[in-house]
Amino acid sequence: MTGAPHIIVAPDAAGVAAAAAQRLLDRVMETPAAAVCLTGGSTPKQLYQLLASPTWRARIPWQRVHWFLGDERAVGDEDPLSNGGMARAAFLDACAPPANVHLIEAASGPPDDVARAYQIVLEEFKTHRRSGMPLFDLVLLGVGPDGHVASLFPNSAALAEKSRWVVGVDHANVAPFVPRISLTLPCLADACEMLFLATGNGKRDILRRVFAGEDLPAGHARAAGGDTVWLLDQAADPRAAP
Ligand code: 6PG
């Protein structure tokens, strides 16, 4: 990680969700056809549910926001492991026009074929972005116990990929031990803002290692031409007294 990270600390997980919702709203209000790249895992669920709550549902311009996914497990939409299934259940099915939801069809074939198909979706969407605009207005990310982001695990070919936007990942370092489909660092970096979400004291140690500059995927992820922000709750903040 080069340079001091931009860290924002909220009192608790609810505060992280509220602050993330506000940052998402601010970002999508800046452009006529906004693009948000969602993260998987468990941390963002509270944010996604908040977006579907009456107050936030009324504030978000759903007709002009498009939703994408940073990585997916190679399972069906109905599988409890599905990141897209979680996001659909939490808010997308209730709030977003179906034509604006562009998730990864993980069960439609081998991971690398799925990845190539999703890259076409992203490339096509980018043709509609104003010239010079990054692909995404906001990229949400979590951080795994081994410092992975999306499904880019340490010392992996997927992490080292510099030209493809989306790749198949045959082996996951951490649970769930299923193949994945993941956006690559250059694709995730094509963003106005990259926003990491981390809550709970279980994140404290890996964040300490990332912020100390250890060579970990999360330390290499940043918005190429925008803001990279770490939004933590106090329990996850490695700088706070244990
Ligand atoms: C995934 C995620 C992954 C996640 C981290 C953190 O598919 O698992 O995209 O990158 O963000 O593993 O997961 P938690 O939020 O559950 O801690």
Boltz pocket constraint, residues with backbone or C-beta under 6 A from the ligand:
constraints:
  - pocket:
      binder: B
      contacts: [[A, 39], [A, 40], [A, 41], [A, 42], [A, 43], [A, 44], [A, 71], [A, 72], [A, 73], [A, 83], [A, 141], [A, 142], [A, 143], [A, 144], [A, 145], [A, 148], [A, 149], [A, 150], [A, 151], [A, 175], [A, 197]]
      max_distance: 6.0
